[in-house]
Amino acid sequence: MDLGHLAGDCYSRAWGINSRGQVVGNSLLCEHSKSLQEITPFHHAFLWEDGNLVDLNSLIPPSSPVELVGTGPLSYVLAPNINDRGEIVGIGVPPGYGQHLDLKS
């Protein structure tokens, strides 16, 4: 199912779903590879619920020292990405660093 992508991005990847139908994933910039064989820098971590896609960074206070850049894959986040209570596990970095994140190193 196509969940769409966040404004300014070209595609997304879903990494987790719970029993309530909530989905978490990453919405990526247009210039990143679409190959599922490659792990590319993440742009926005998202939550999809009831047909709506929300940038998870919009839920973090602007003064926060962390920017969420991803919610998976499970090989990098060693827990379910979203549990049945709606709690989300993800990857956070200092603001601005996420555009250059390379998880292959």
N, C-alpha and C positions, 0 to 999 in steps of 0.2 A: 504494500500500500504506500503510495506517495504521500508523505507527511508535509511536503513543501520544504521551504528553507526560510531563514530570517532575511529581512530586507538588507540588500547589499551583498548577499551571498548568492551562489549559484546552485548549490546542492547540499544535501545533508546525509548523515548516516545515523541510524538508530542503533543504540547499543544495549538498551535494557527496557523491559516492560514488566509491569507488576499485574496482579490479579484484578486490579481496578481499571486496567486499560491505559494507565499513564505510561508514557514512553519518554525516555531520556536519550539524548544523543548530541551530535555535533553538527553545526551548520558551518560550512566551509567557504572560504573565498574562492572566487572564480579561477584563479591561477593555480590552485592546488590540484594534484593528480586525483582522479576518481578511482584509481586502481585499489581494490580491496587488499591487494598483495602488499601495498606500501602503507606505512603509517605516516601520515602527513601532518604538518602543523595544524592545530585546531584553531578555530576563530571564535566561535560562540558555543557555549554549552546551552542546550535547550531542554525544555519540558513541553511535551505535546499532551494535551488533555482536552477531551470533548471537542476535537477539531480545531483547537487553538494552539499555536506555537508561541512559546514565551522564552525570551532570552533570559537565562537564569541570572545574568549579571544585572538585569533591571531590578532584581530583588535584593541586591547587596547595597548597603549604604555607599554613597559616592566617596566617602572618606576612607573606605576600606583599603588596606594594603594588599588585597588579593583580587585578582581577576580570574574568573572561572573560564578555562579554555577547553575543557573536555569532560566527558563522562565515561570514557572507556578507552580502549576495549578492555575486556576482562583480564587480559594478560598483563595489563599495566595497573589496573585497579582490582585488587584481590578481594572483592566482595561483590555481591549483587549491586548493580548500578542504582536501582530504585527498589525499595522494599514495599510491602503492602501497606505500610503507614505513610508512604510518600516521601520517606527520607532518601536523599540522593547522595551518592558517593561520587566525587569527581576529582579533577586535577585543577589546582589553583596556582597561580604564579604572580609575581609583582606586576602591576599594570604596565602594559607595553611590551613585556617580555614574551607574551603568548604568540605574537606574530613570528617569532623566530624559534619557537620550541621545536626541538628535534628529539623525539623519543627513541630513535634508533641508536643513539650514541651510548 
